[in-house]
Amino acid sequence: MRPGVEYEYDQVFIHRDESRNFVTRLLVQRAESGGWEVDRLRIGPDGNRRVTLRRKIIRQTQLYFSWA
């Protein structure tokens, strides 16, 4: 990871009854519309999925102009 790169995180809980196709469509929709990417996907012993999504925080730098 480069210094100065910051990420925003979001956690999604998906019940075990949801199909793999549904989960794929949900994550693709989040990626395309919000710029999210999967950071971690954990499947618990009960079958529930906990997904951690992340996206870069882009900070705008201020430009200073000198009028002479």
Secondary structure as GFF3:
##gff-version 3
##sequence-region A 1 68
A	DSSP	beta_strand	6	14	.	.	.	ID=ss1
A	DSSP	alpha_helix	20	34	.	.	.	ID=ss2
A	DSSP	beta_strand	37	43	.	.	.	ID=ss3
A	DSSP	beta_strand	49	57	.	.	.	ID=ss4
###
